[in-house]
Amino acid sequence: MSTDIFRKTYTNTVEEPLDLIRLSLDERIYVKMRNDRELRGRLHAYDQHLNMILGDVEETVTTVEIDEETYEELYKSTKRNIPMLFVRGDGVVLVAPPLRVG
Amino acid sequence: MSLRKQTPSDFLKQIIGRPVVVKLNSGVDYRGVLACLDGYMNIAIEQTEEYVNGQLKNKYGDAFLRGNNDLMGKSTTRKTLTLYSDGFFSFKMFL
């Protein structure tokens, strides 16, 4: 068991996806969640379920309103800032370094 | 690449480094090079592009897709992994 932990900390052989997330600790990341939500914040902690602690977070919720008559789609996004956030892993779809525009 | 019997870990070693498309059941497509994959179907892809209908976002570097599941049973997020081979054949793996 202890050799397993040693390997996970010091290995440079093929790593699991979760090992690569470890490289993003203390960095800003972008998280895409279910229900059209996105988070941008600093990754403080994570686990195998992808539960995460994020600091200095901006959450963006995107909604689509459809006009009854014209059927046109109106995309709205709502943002809010949260200093420290626990994210439950089952809502997470994707984790990446912050997006560059374009 | 042959289709003889091989262990799952041999298979995983073979497909790493290949260009893939991962399609989620939400309809979003992620295209890139498969960096790694684990027994829980978590996937890391490099040079990822996200397609929803048309192209939406470009992600450079690694993108991690969460595997939702149970190893033996059904996933709540169905993912289709399509591997583009050297032209001899291609196959889809349902995750």
Backbone of each chain as ProteinMPNN parsed JSONL, in Angstrom:
{"seq_chain_A": "MSTDIFRKTYTNTVEEPLDLIRLSLDERIYVKMRNDRELRGRLHAYDQHLNMILGDVEETVTTVEIDEETYEELYKSTKRNIPMLFVRGDGVVLVAPPLRVG", "coords_chain_A": {"N_chain_A": [[0.839, -1.211, 0.0], [1.935, 1.253, 0.851], [3.951, 1.419, -1.004], [2.521, 1.732, -3.243], [1.444, 4.295, -2.938], [3.807, 5.691, -3.022], [4.602, 5.229, -5.629], [2.555, 6.567, -6.96], [3.102, 9.197, -6.325], [5.678, 9.696, -7.274], [6.014, 8.613, -9.798], [7.002, 8.5, -13.269], [5.95, 7.081, -15.291], [3.321, 5.767, -17.454], [0.419, 7.537, -16.663], [-2.653, 7.807, -14.797], [-5.733, 9.427, -15.751], [-6.54, 10.876, -13.457], [-4.145, 11.364, -12.144], [-3.053, 13.238, -13.785], [-4.758, 15.35, -13.34], [-3.911, 16.014, -10.861], [-1.635, 17.486, -11.381], [-2.722, 19.957, -11.873], [-3.287, 21.045, -9.436], [-3.728, 23.748, -7.234], [-3.725, 25.46, -9.34], [-5.455, 27.588, -11.65], [-8.508, 26.408, -12.982], [-10.847, 25.205, -15.446], [-14.123, 24.091, -15.28], [-16.576, 22.019, -16.577], [-19.948, 21.488, -16.079], [-22.889, 19.459, -15.468], [-26.234, 20.414, -16.52], [-25.722, 22.765, -17.92], [-23.729, 24.399, -16.698], [-20.8, 26.237, -15.796], [-17.609, 26.434, -14.288], [-15.029, 28.536, -13.076], [-12.097, 28.467, -11.409], [-9.73, 28.228, -8.629], [-8.064, 25.248, -8.118], [-8.129, 23.543, -5.187], [-8.399, 21.088, -3.94], [-9.138, 17.615, -4.671], [-10.878, 14.519, -5.371], [-11.214, 10.924, -6.033], [-13.806, 10.797, -6.944], [-14.104, 13.066, -8.231], [-15.084, 15.093, -6.663], [-14.549, 18.392, -5.622], [-12.603, 21.073, -4.224], [-12.872, 24.376, -4.765], [-11.385, 27.568, -5.095], [-12.084, 31.113, -5.082], [-14.108, 31.395, -7.132], [-15.822, 31.654, -10.26], [-19.038, 31.206, -11.297], [-20.862, 30.221, -14.126], [-24.048, 30.176, -15.425], [-25.873, 28.94, -18.063], [-28.693, 29.7, -19.957], [-31.432, 28.958, -22.186], [-33.836, 30.78, -23.72], [-36.887, 30.409, -25.376], [-38.647, 32.15, -27.724], [-42.122, 32.327, -27.836], [-43.634, 33.033, -30.091], [-41.915, 33.807, -32.295], [-40.091, 31.778, -32.202], [-37.434, 32.143, -31.804], [-34.172, 31.653, -30.404], [-32.987, 32.682, -27.306], [-30.037, 33.192, -25.783], [-28.96, 33.219, -22.513], [-26.655, 34.201, -19.99], [-25.826, 33.72, -16.606], [-23.874, 34.98, -14.06], [-22.015, 34.276, -11.069], [-20.036, 35.027, -8.167], [-18.023, 33.12, -5.983], [-16.333, 32.72, -2.994], [-15.237, 30.338, -1.783], [-15.714, 26.992, -2.584], [-17.393, 23.862, -2.474], [-17.539, 21.253, -4.683], [-19.678, 18.778, -5.822], [-18.777, 15.669, -7.082], [-20.388, 14.142, -8.881], [-21.7, 15.844, -10.608], [-19.865, 16.771, -12.372], [-18.599, 17.158, -15.632], [-16.392, 17.739, -17.342], [-12.938, 18.649, -16.982], [-10.503, 21.157, -17.311], [-7.563, 23.153, -18.177], [-7.842, 26.773, -17.876], [-9.902, 28.295, -20.397], [-8.693, 29.666, -23.441], [-9.581, 32.594, -25.138], [-11.523, 32.214, -28.099]], "CA_chain_A": [[0.0, 0.0, 0.0], [2.779, 2.445, 0.892], [4.708, 1.482, -2.259], [1.549, 2.231, -4.214], [1.384, 5.749, -2.759], [5.106, 6.179, -3.478], [4.555, 5.2, -7.089], [1.656, 7.592, -7.46], [3.674, 10.525, -6.162], [6.951, 9.915, -7.961], [6.177, 7.922, -11.067], [6.816, 9.202, -14.533], [5.461, 6.149, -16.317], [1.959, 6.131, -17.864], [-0.39, 7.944, -15.528], [-4.097, 7.82, -14.969], [-6.272, 10.779, -15.897], [-6.561, 11.573, -12.172], [-2.79, 11.822, -11.852], [-2.835, 14.448, -14.562], [-5.48, 16.427, -12.655], [-3.061, 16.392, -9.724], [-0.734, 18.523, -11.877], [-3.435, 21.233, -11.882], [-3.552, 21.52, -8.072], [-3.32, 25.111, -6.967], [-3.786, 26.254, -10.568], [-6.827, 27.887, -12.053], [-9.034, 25.433, -13.934], [-12.193, 25.379, -15.997], [-14.897, 22.87, -15.063], [-17.884, 22.028, -17.219], [-20.823, 20.659, -15.263], [-24.21, 19.188, -16.048], [-27.197, 21.516, -16.423], [-25.207, 23.979, -18.561], [-22.997, 25.252, -15.776], [-19.349, 26.226, -15.928], [-16.933, 27.051, -13.153], [-13.606, 28.852, -13.254], [-11.598, 28.761, -10.07], [-8.44, 27.634, -8.288], [-8.26, 23.906, -7.572], [-7.42, 23.316, -3.926], [-8.423, 19.656, -3.609], [-10.052, 16.788, -5.468], [-10.737, 13.1, -5.044], [-11.48, 10.02, -7.159], [-15.161, 11.032, -7.455], [-14.045, 14.41, -8.785], [-15.478, 16.128, -5.708], [-13.448, 19.35, -5.649], [-12.699, 22.336, -3.489], [-12.383, 25.438, -5.642], [-11.355, 28.885, -4.46], [-12.202, 32.256, -5.98], [-14.787, 30.778, -8.27], [-16.895, 32.321, -10.992], [-19.947, 30.208, -11.878], [-21.683, 30.737, -15.227], [-25.18, 29.311, -15.751], [-26.368, 29.364, -19.37], [-30.069, 29.262, -20.221], [-31.976, 29.322, -23.499], [-35.271, 31.089, -23.726], [-37.41, 30.345, -26.742], [-39.794, 33.036, -27.906], [-43.297, 31.545, -28.232], [-44.126, 33.361, -31.447], [-40.889, 33.782, -33.343], [-39.263, 30.583, -32.0], [-35.997, 32.398, -31.775], [-33.518, 31.244, -29.164], [-32.245, 33.753, -26.655], [-29.108, 32.612, -24.815], [-28.618, 34.12, -21.407], [-25.818, 33.567, -18.977], [-25.85, 34.362, -15.296], [-22.626, 34.676, -13.355], [-21.878, 34.697, -9.677], [-18.714, 34.751, -7.608], [-18.063, 32.414, -4.702], [-14.948, 32.663, -2.523], [-14.755, 28.973, -1.557], [-16.819, 26.152, -3.018], [-17.276, 22.41, -2.577], [-18.267, 20.764, -5.848], [-19.905, 17.342, -5.755], [-18.228, 15.097, -8.302], [-21.296, 13.541, -9.87], [-22.154, 16.826, -11.584], [-18.76, 17.212, -13.228], [-18.461, 16.512, -16.935], [-15.061, 17.943, -17.905], [-12.011, 19.532, -16.265], [-9.428, 21.554, -18.224], [-6.987, 24.451, -17.835], [-8.797, 27.791, -18.295], [-9.987, 28.457, -21.842], [-8.245, 30.899, -24.074], [-10.706, 33.084, -25.934], [-11.466, 31.991, -29.547]], "C_chain_A": [[0.869, 1.253, 0.0], [3.59, 2.566, -0.387], [3.802, 2.017, -3.363], [1.477, 3.756, -4.166], [2.677, 6.363, -3.269], [5.094, 6.278, -4.996], [3.686, 6.333, -7.612], [2.258, 8.986, -7.326], [4.863, 10.743, -7.083], [7.058, 9.326, -9.349], [6.239, 8.872, -12.253], [6.522, 8.221, -15.661], [4.024, 6.565, -16.659], [1.083, 6.402, -16.649], [-1.855, 7.845, -15.85], [-4.544, 9.254, -15.203], [-6.255, 11.55, -14.578], [-5.175, 12.065, -11.764], [-2.507, 13.121, -12.594], [-3.604, 15.621, -13.97], [-4.645, 16.923, -11.494], [-2.092, 17.5, -10.127], [-1.382, 19.903, -11.883], [-3.728, 21.769, -10.484], [-2.95, 22.888, -7.871], [-3.248, 25.986, -8.223], [-5.234, 26.595, -10.82], [-7.248, 26.851, -13.081], [-10.42, 25.845, -14.395], [-12.915, 24.055, -15.812], [-16.234, 23.01, -15.769], [-18.747, 21.044, -16.451], [-22.102, 20.36, -16.023], [-25.114, 20.392, -15.812], [-26.595, 22.84, -16.9], [-24.549, 24.941, -17.59], [-21.508, 25.13, -16.016], [-18.758, 26.913, -14.718], [-15.518, 27.388, -13.561], [-13.094, 29.211, -11.88], [-10.268, 28.073, -9.845], [-8.677, 26.298, -7.601], [-7.431, 23.72, -6.307], [-7.348, 21.836, -3.588], [-9.383, 18.927, -4.531], [-9.912, 15.362, -4.979], [-11.143, 12.253, -6.244], [-12.886, 10.202, -7.72], [-15.222, 12.335, -8.239], [-14.826, 15.417, -7.944], [-14.296, 17.086, -5.693], [-13.695, 20.495, -4.683], [-12.089, 23.368, -4.422], [-12.432, 26.762, -4.899], [-11.532, 29.956, -5.507], [-12.893, 31.911, -7.259], [-15.742, 31.746, -8.952], [-17.74, 31.23, -11.632], [-20.755, 30.872, -12.979], [-22.778, 29.728, -15.508], [-25.756, 29.818, -17.065], [-27.771, 28.822, -19.582], [-30.472, 29.683, -21.629], [-33.455, 29.595, -23.338], [-35.743, 31.054, -25.157], [-38.668, 31.199, -26.824], [-40.958, 32.229, -28.476], [-43.714, 31.773, -29.676], [-43.071, 33.192, -32.513], [-40.018, 32.524, -33.295], [-37.777, 30.88, -32.01], [-35.446, 32.05, -30.394], [-32.745, 32.4, -28.586], [-31.358, 33.122, -25.591], [-28.785, 33.626, -23.747], [-27.605, 33.431, -20.531], [-25.794, 34.414, -17.731], [-24.57, 33.984, -14.588], [-22.75, 35.027, -11.893], [-20.508, 34.301, -9.172], [-18.843, 34.146, -6.236], [-16.634, 32.272, -4.202], [-14.414, 31.238, -2.329], [-15.918, 28.02, -1.764], [-16.47, 24.673, -2.987], [-18.14, 21.973, -3.757], [-18.437, 19.259, -5.717], [-19.563, 16.72, -7.105], [-19.218, 14.585, -9.32], [-21.843, 14.538, -10.886], [-21.104, 17.228, -12.598], [-18.744, 16.427, -14.53], [-17.013, 16.579, -17.407], [-14.246, 18.905, -17.051], [-10.88, 19.874, -17.222], [-8.76, 22.816, -17.678], [-7.903, 25.539, -18.384], [-8.74, 28.009, -19.792], [-9.341, 29.744, -22.279], [-9.395, 31.333, -24.973], [-10.483, 32.73, -27.401], [-11.158, 30.588, -29.97]], "O_chain_A": [[0.601, 2.201, -0.738], [3.893, 3.676, -0.824], [4.262, 2.672, -4.298], [1.453, 4.425, -5.2], [2.658, 7.431, -3.879], [5.519, 7.28, -5.571], [4.037, 6.987, -8.594], [1.956, 9.867, -8.131], [5.047, 11.837, -7.615], [8.074, 9.507, -10.021], [5.604, 9.927, -12.245], [6.806, 8.489, -16.828], [3.561, 7.609, -16.199], [1.016, 5.592, -15.724], [-2.257, 7.805, -17.013], [-3.814, 10.193, -14.888], [-5.986, 12.751, -14.573], [-5.061, 13.093, -11.098], [-1.803, 13.996, -12.089], [-3.162, 16.766, -14.078], [-4.662, 18.111, -11.173], [-1.761, 18.359, -9.311], [-0.681, 20.914, -11.898], [-4.346, 22.824, -10.345], [-1.82, 23.159, -8.277], [-2.765, 27.118, -8.17], [-6.136, 25.965, -10.269], [-6.461, 26.458, -13.943], [-11.065, 26.714, -13.808], [-12.373, 23.003, -16.152], [-16.942, 24.0, -15.584], [-18.34, 19.909, -16.199], [-22.364, 20.931, -17.082], [-24.803, 21.272, -15.01], [-26.909, 23.902, -16.363], [-24.779, 26.149, -17.646], [-21.008, 24.068, -16.39], [-19.336, 27.86, -14.185], [-14.875, 26.638, -14.296], [-13.59, 30.144, -11.249], [-9.735, 27.417, -10.74], [-9.409, 26.226, -6.614], [-6.2, 23.735, -6.344], [-6.361, 21.373, -3.018], [-10.306, 19.515, -5.094], [-8.965, 15.023, -4.268], [-11.387, 12.775, -7.332], [-13.146, 9.806, -8.856], [-16.246, 12.67, -8.834], [-15.195, 16.481, -8.442], [-13.149, 16.642, -5.745], [-14.835, 20.837, -4.369], [-10.931, 23.251, -4.821], [-13.383, 27.05, -4.172], [-11.186, 29.763, -6.672], [-12.349, 32.103, -8.346], [-16.391, 32.558, -8.293], [-17.235, 30.424, -12.414], [-21.277, 31.97, -12.788], [-22.498, 28.565, -15.796], [-26.093, 30.996, -17.178], [-28.015, 27.628, -19.408], [-29.929, 30.634, -22.19], [-34.219, 28.746, -22.879], [-35.093, 31.596, -26.05], [-39.628, 30.989, -26.083], [-40.803, 31.53, -29.478], [-44.095, 30.844, -30.388], [-43.294, 32.518, -33.518], [-39.288, 32.24, -34.245], [-36.957, 29.982, -32.201], [-36.135, 32.137, -29.378], [-31.943, 33.03, -29.275], [-31.858, 32.577, -24.607], [-28.385, 34.753, -24.039], [-27.67, 32.217, -20.337], [-25.747, 35.643, -17.782], [-24.214, 32.807, -14.519], [-23.48, 35.942, -11.513], [-19.892, 33.362, -9.676], [-19.654, 34.583, -5.42], [-15.79, 31.745, -4.927], [-13.265, 30.959, -2.672], [-16.99, 28.211, -1.19], [-15.389, 24.273, -3.418], [-19.328, 22.288, -3.818], [-17.459, 18.537, -5.523], [-20.014, 17.196, -8.147], [-18.925, 14.589, -10.516], [-22.39, 14.136, -11.913], [-21.396, 17.933, -13.564], [-18.858, 15.201, -14.537], [-16.461, 15.564, -17.832], [-14.782, 19.851, -16.472], [-10.344, 18.984, -17.881], [-9.323, 23.482, -16.81], [-8.685, 25.257, -19.292], [-7.672, 27.924, -20.399], [-9.42, 30.77, -21.603], [-10.107, 30.486, -25.511], [-9.38, 32.919, -27.913], [-11.09, 30.304, -31.165]]}, "seq_chain_B": "MSLRKQTPSDFLKQIIGRPVVVKLNSGVDYRGVLACLDGYMNIAIEQTEEYVNGQLKNKYGDAFLRGNNDLMGKSTTRKTLTLYSDGFFSFKMFL", "coords_chain_B": {"N_chain_B": [[-2.86, -3.841, -36.208], [-4.496, -6.37, -34.486], [-7.399, -8.426, -33.879], [-7.216, -10.361, -31.969], [-7.516, -12.24, -28.865], [-6.898, -10.304, -26.029], [-5.581, -8.872, -23.057], [-7.409, -6.44, -21.11], [-5.652, -4.351, -20.275], [-3.614, -4.47, -22.149], [-4.964, -3.73, -24.416], [-5.621, -1.082, -23.732], [-3.073, 0.082, -23.716], [-2.483, -0.028, -26.371], [-4.314, 1.735, -27.616], [-3.795, 4.223, -26.632], [-2.583, 7.418, -27.464], [-3.686, 7.62, -29.9], [-5.774, 9.327, -32.314], [-8.986, 10.345, -31.323], [-12.61, 10.352, -31.076], [-14.832, 11.375, -28.707], [-18.017, 10.883, -27.816], [-20.54, 12.26, -25.956], [-23.597, 11.335, -24.23], [-25.053, 13.597, -24.035], [-24.806, 14.839, -26.38], [-22.599, 16.302, -27.027], [-19.429, 16.469, -28.62], [-16.075, 15.407, -28.309], [-12.98, 15.915, -29.694], [-9.715, 14.665, -30.167], [-6.357, 13.739, -29.169], [-5.914, 10.685, -27.603], [-4.833, 10.687, -24.393], [-4.749, 9.378, -21.873], [-6.516, 6.733, -20.117], [-8.657, 5.228, -17.748], [-9.673, 2.508, -15.523], [-12.133, 3.32, -14.628], [-13.186, 4.593, -16.705], [-12.54, 7.289, -16.851], [-11.239, 9.832, -18.866], [-8.42, 11.252, -20.467], [-7.681, 13.737, -22.729], [-5.679, 15.158, -25.3], [-5.118, 18.318, -27.004], [-7.806, 19.032, -27.459], [-10.939, 19.423, -29.103], [-14.115, 20.853, -28.876], [-17.25, 19.985, -29.995], [-20.452, 21.138, -30.557], [-23.179, 20.714, -32.323], [-22.132, 22.936, -34.366], [-18.65, 23.974, -34.294], [-17.606, 24.785, -31.067], [-15.797, 25.377, -28.773], [-12.234, 25.623, -28.325], [-9.942, 23.549, -26.749], [-6.79, 23.596, -25.497], [-4.011, 21.541, -24.632], [-4.507, 19.359, -21.84], [-7.669, 17.753, -21.49], [-10.001, 16.561, -19.221], [-12.284, 13.982, -19.037], [-14.95, 12.965, -17.131], [-15.527, 9.694, -15.949], [-18.517, 8.053, -15.551], [-19.449, 5.863, -13.413], [-19.762, 2.646, -12.883], [-17.871, -0.094, -12.996], [-18.559, -2.679, -14.074], [-21.171, -2.433, -14.73], [-23.805, -0.356, -16.02], [-23.293, 2.921, -17.42], [-24.104, 6.225, -16.378], [-23.6, 8.46, -17.89], [-23.429, 8.012, -21.181], [-20.776, 7.158, -23.22], [-19.319, 7.311, -26.354], [-16.608, 5.962, -27.842], [-14.723, 6.63, -30.523], [-12.315, 5.408, -32.631], [-9.883, 6.563, -34.79], [-8.165, 4.887, -37.117], [-5.211, 3.757, -38.876], [-6.36, 3.618, -41.282], [-6.976, 1.075, -41.946], [-9.034, -0.106, -40.504], [-11.822, 0.896, -38.473], [-13.172, 1.237, -35.214], [-15.845, 1.247, -32.843], [-16.188, 1.939, -29.41], [-18.303, 1.327, -26.847], [-18.806, 3.047, -23.979]], "CA_chain_B": [[-3.625, -4.135, -34.986], [-5.351, -7.527, -34.721], [-8.49, -8.538, -32.927], [-7.059, -11.557, -31.142], [-7.814, -11.989, -27.462], [-5.836, -9.656, -25.281], [-6.089, -8.373, -21.785], [-7.814, -5.04, -21.188], [-4.554, -3.384, -20.17], [-2.907, -4.46, -23.435], [-5.794, -2.921, -25.304], [-5.474, 0.32, -23.38], [-1.752, 0.537, -24.143], [-2.501, 0.101, -27.816], [-5.085, 2.857, -28.147], [-3.296, 5.513, -26.155], [-1.796, 8.13, -28.465], [-4.42, 7.68, -31.163], [-6.828, 10.338, -32.375], [-10.289, 9.78, -30.974], [-13.777, 11.198, -30.87], [-15.627, 10.877, -27.595], [-19.319, 11.514, -27.915], [-21.324, 12.056, -24.743], [-25.003, 11.213, -24.597], [-25.643, 14.931, -24.073], [-24.702, 15.302, -27.767], [-21.341, 17.019, -27.247], [-18.328, 15.677, -29.153], [-14.729, 15.898, -28.01], [-11.998, 15.286, -30.588], [-8.332, 14.957, -29.8], [-5.49, 12.568, -29.073], [-6.14, 10.032, -26.32], [-3.633, 10.729, -23.555], [-4.894, 8.181, -21.061], [-7.852, 6.257, -19.813], [-8.486, 4.294, -16.641], [-10.708, 1.501, -15.358], [-13.419, 3.954, -14.366], [-13.542, 5.315, -17.918], [-12.098, 8.677, -16.907], [-10.442, 9.959, -20.084], [-7.672, 12.487, -20.661], [-7.448, 13.947, -24.163], [-4.869, 16.339, -25.62], [-5.514, 19.078, -28.2], [-9.227, 18.717, -27.585], [-11.893, 20.379, -29.65], [-15.454, 20.503, -28.451], [-18.242, 20.263, -31.033], [-21.871, 21.003, -30.277], [-23.662, 21.156, -33.639], [-20.893, 23.431, -34.985], [-17.528, 23.997, -33.365], [-17.796, 25.793, -30.037], [-14.626, 25.824, -28.026], [-11.003, 24.855, -28.479], [-9.174, 23.403, -25.526], [-5.446, 23.109, -25.761], [-3.536, 20.861, -23.428], [-5.321, 18.21, -21.469], [-9.048, 17.867, -21.015], [-10.366, 15.331, -18.515], [-13.708, 13.679, -19.051], [-15.236, 12.079, -16.007], [-16.218, 8.444, -16.233], [-19.543, 7.96, -14.532], [-19.813, 4.508, -13.375], [-19.663, 1.326, -12.389], [-17.019, -0.838, -13.915], [-19.215, -3.796, -14.752], [-22.558, -2.16, -15.13], [-24.114, 0.703, -16.962], [-22.9, 4.282, -17.069], [-25.18, 7.191, -16.53], [-23.26, 9.212, -19.092], [-22.906, 7.066, -22.171], [-19.766, 7.743, -24.06], [-18.91, 6.483, -27.482], [-15.233, 6.274, -28.183], [-14.465, 6.213, -31.898], [-10.889, 5.539, -32.872], [-9.511, 6.632, -36.198], [-6.946, 4.104, -37.246], [-4.381, 4.103, -40.012], [-7.09, 3.434, -42.531], [-7.348, -0.309, -42.183], [-10.395, -0.267, -39.996], [-12.072, 1.7, -37.289], [-14.197, 0.593, -34.416], [-16.408, 2.071, -31.78], [-16.259, 1.274, -28.145], [-19.312, 1.985, -26.029], [-18.405, 3.098, -22.574]], "C_chain_B": [[-4.55, -5.306, -35.255], [-6.429, -7.578, -33.657], [-8.399, -9.819, -32.12], [-7.34, -11.201, -29.689], [-6.627, -11.318, -26.791], [-6.426, -9.129, -24.001], [-6.488, -6.907, -21.954], [-6.641, -4.081, -21.108], [-3.713, -3.344, -21.442], [-3.652, -3.583, -24.424], [-5.605, -1.433, -25.023], [-4.114, 0.864, -23.828], [-1.73, 0.783, -25.642], [-3.214, 1.349, -28.304], [-4.61, 4.222, -27.667], [-2.419, 6.143, -27.236], [-2.522, 8.263, -29.785], [-5.451, 8.793, -31.14], [-8.187, 9.684, -32.124], [-11.381, 10.838, -31.019], [-14.525, 10.586, -29.703], [-16.945, 11.616, -27.633], [-20.1, 11.208, -26.652], [-22.793, 11.949, -25.112], [-25.724, 12.543, -24.535], [-25.533, 15.525, -25.479], [-23.422, 16.054, -28.055], [-20.251, 16.033, -27.667], [-17.004, 16.251, -28.711], [-13.752, 15.161, -28.902], [-10.6, 15.659, -30.16], [-7.544, 13.673, -29.768], [-5.665, 11.967, -27.685], [-4.848, 9.99, -25.51], [-3.64, 9.563, -22.578], [-6.33, 7.934, -20.657], [-7.68, 5.278, -18.671], [-9.687, 3.361, -16.521], [-12.076, 2.067, -15.045], [-13.908, 4.743, -15.556], [-13.368, 6.809, -17.798], [-11.162, 8.745, -18.104], [-9.684, 11.272, -20.065], [-7.347, 12.594, -22.146], [-6.612, 15.201, -24.353], [-5.386, 17.013, -26.877], [-6.999, 18.877, -28.49], [-10.004, 19.821, -28.259], [-13.277, 19.899, -29.261], [-16.443, 20.903, -29.549], [-19.642, 20.075, -30.489], [-22.532, 21.558, -31.528], [-22.451, 21.664, -34.43], [-19.776, 23.435, -33.96], [-17.7, 25.091, -32.334], [-16.509, 26.287, -29.408], [-13.414, 24.994, -28.384], [-10.337, 24.74, -27.131], [-7.795, 22.881, -25.892], [-4.905, 22.497, -24.491], [-4.526, 19.775, -23.068], [-6.733, 18.589, -21.084], [-9.373, 16.535, -20.366], [-11.86, 15.155, -18.576], [-13.968, 12.666, -17.953], [-15.945, 10.814, -16.475], [-17.259, 8.24, -15.157], [-19.917, 6.554, -14.352], [-19.388, 3.57, -12.466], [-18.969, 0.519, -13.437], [-17.74, -1.886, -14.722], [-20.52, -3.37, -15.379], [-22.687, -0.978, -16.059], [-23.628, 2.052, -16.47], [-24.103, 5.177, -17.171], [-24.883, 8.123, -17.702], [-22.725, 8.214, -20.09], [-21.886, 7.781, -23.015], [-19.463, 6.763, -25.184], [-17.507, 6.899, -27.844], [-14.976, 5.733, -29.575], [-12.988, 6.424, -32.167], [-10.604, 5.552, -34.361], [-8.188, 5.922, -36.358], [-6.18, 4.554, -38.464], [-5.091, 3.85, -41.324], [-7.478, 2.0, -42.766], [-8.744, -0.591, -41.671], [-10.59, 0.714, -38.859], [-13.118, 0.969, -36.476], [-14.665, 1.538, -33.327], [-16.469, 1.269, -30.505], [-17.298, 2.014, -27.345], [-18.884, 1.935, -24.583], [-19.618, 3.344, -21.712]], "O_chain_B": [[-5.34, -5.235, -36.196], [-6.372, -6.858, -32.66], [-9.416, -10.314, -31.635], [-7.395, -10.028, -29.322], [-5.482, -11.731, -26.977], [-7.64, -8.961, -23.885], [-5.971, -6.214, -22.831], [-6.634, -3.075, -21.819], [-3.157, -2.3, -21.782], [-3.056, -2.803, -25.167], [-5.449, -0.629, -25.941], [-4.029, 2.007, -24.276], [-1.047, 1.686, -26.125], [-2.792, 1.965, -29.282], [-4.982, 5.251, -28.231], [-1.602, 5.458, -27.851], [-2.041, 8.938, -30.696], [-5.949, 9.163, -30.077], [-8.485, 8.611, -32.649], [-11.118, 12.041, -31.002], [-14.821, 9.391, -29.716], [-16.984, 12.839, -27.498], [-20.305, 10.044, -26.308], [-23.203, 12.412, -26.177], [-26.885, 12.632, -24.936], [-26.096, 16.586, -25.75], [-23.167, 16.416, -29.204], [-20.161, 14.921, -27.148], [-16.822, 17.468, -28.735], [-13.689, 13.932, -28.881], [-10.321, 16.812, -29.831], [-7.992, 12.642, -30.271], [-5.57, 12.684, -26.689], [-3.884, 9.332, -25.902], [-2.651, 8.84, -22.464], [-7.216, 8.772, -20.822], [-6.676, 4.568, -18.611], [-10.611, 3.424, -17.332], [-13.081, 1.369, -15.183], [-14.898, 5.47, -15.47], [-13.981, 7.552, -18.564], [-10.379, 7.824, -18.336], [-10.243, 12.302, -19.688], [-6.809, 11.662, -22.744], [-6.807, 16.195, -23.653], [-6.016, 16.372, -27.719], [-7.392, 18.59, -29.621], [-9.764, 21.005, -28.022], [-13.577, 18.706, -29.307], [-16.454, 22.057, -29.977], [-19.993, 18.994, -30.016], [-22.455, 22.761, -31.775], [-21.801, 20.868, -35.109], [-19.961, 22.933, -32.851], [-17.923, 26.243, -32.708], [-16.171, 27.467, -29.499], [-13.532, 23.813, -28.709], [-10.182, 25.743, -26.434], [-7.667, 21.836, -26.529], [-5.296, 22.89, -23.392], [-5.299, 19.327, -23.914], [-6.966, 19.611, -20.438], [-9.046, 15.483, -20.917], [-12.62, 16.055, -18.216], [-13.292, 11.642, -17.859], [-16.856, 10.87, -17.302], [-16.932, 8.251, -13.971], [-20.711, 6.063, -15.154], [-18.741, 3.759, -11.435], [-19.391, 0.442, -14.591], [-17.552, -1.974, -15.935], [-20.924, -3.88, -16.424], [-21.759, -0.652, -16.799], [-23.557, 2.302, -15.267], [-25.017, 4.922, -17.955], [-25.794, 8.529, -18.424], [-21.667, 7.625, -19.867], [-22.122, 8.899, -23.473], [-19.367, 5.554, -24.977], [-17.252, 8.071, -28.123], [-15.006, 4.522, -29.792], [-12.468, 7.519, -31.948], [-11.031, 4.663, -35.098], [-7.188, 6.338, -35.774], [-6.462, 5.611, -39.027], [-4.458, 3.87, -42.38], [-8.236, 1.715, -43.693], [-9.54, -1.247, -42.343], [-9.63, 1.29, -38.348], [-13.872, 0.159, -37.016], [-13.978, 2.487, -32.949], [-16.763, 0.074, -30.516], [-17.187, 3.229, -27.174], [-18.63, 0.859, -24.041], [-19.5, 3.423, -20.49]]}, "name": "protein", "num_of_chains": 2, "seq": "MSTDIFRKTYTNTVEEPLDLIRLSLDERIYVKMRNDRELRGRLHAYDQHLNMILGDVEETVTTVEIDEETYEELYKSTKRNIPMLFVRGDGVVLVAPPLRVGMSLRKQTPSDFLKQIIGRPVVVKLNSGVDYRGVLACLDGYMNIAIEQTEEYVNGQLKNKYGDAFLRGNNDLMGKSTTRKTLTLYSDGFFSFKMFL"}
